[in-house]
Amino acid sequence: MIYFREEELTTVKAQRNKLLIVFFSVLAFYVLVTAGLITWHALLPYASPTQKTVKIIEYCVTAVVIIFL
């Protein structure tokens, strides 16, 4: 009994590799952006009005990543 054809297996492997590349690229981008925003937030003075901007950017980036994943 044949469960798959060889050409289908190579196509699926290529598709899987492309998907993993995109997934890890988005994950790396998210980690870098989050690290930058945390650093920016830590360097702000206490009760700075800019803190709201940093939080809004982080919330938006996180929402987009969650929707993507």
N, C-alpha and C positions, 0 to 999 in steps of 0.2 A: 504494500500500500504506500503510495506517495503522498506525503503531507504538504510538500512545497516544491516549487521548481527553483532551480539554481539561480536563474536570472531575477526571480522575485526576491530571493534572499539578498543578493547584492544590492538591489534597489532599496530594500528596507534598511540595510546597514548604512547605505549612503544617506538616506533620509534621517536616520537616527543620529548620525554624526553631525549633520547640519543642525538638527534640533538642539543637540547638546552644546554646540558652539554658540548658538543664539542664546540659549538659556544661561550659560556661564558668562557670556558677555554682558547680558543684562544684569545678572547678579553682581558681577564685578563693578559695573557702572553704579549700581545702587549702593554698594558698600563704600565706594570712593566718595560719592556724593554725600552719603550719610556721615562719613568720617569728617569730611570738610565742613558740613553744617554743624556738627557737634563741636568741632574746634572753633568755628566762628562764634557759636553761641557761648562757649566757655570764655572766649576772649572779650566778650562784650561787658561793659560796666553794668553794675547792679541796677535794675529797674530801667534799663535802656528801652526806648520805644522800638528799637530795631529788633528786639527779641520776637515780636509778633511776626515780623517778616520772615525770620528764620524758621519759626514754627510752621507758618503757612506753606512755605516752600517744602519743608520736610513732610508735612501731611499730604501735599499734592503728589510728591514723588513716591511716597509710600503707597498711596491709593493706586497710582498707575502701575506700580510693580505688582501689587496684589491682584489687580485686574488681569495683568498680563500673565501671571503665574497661575 
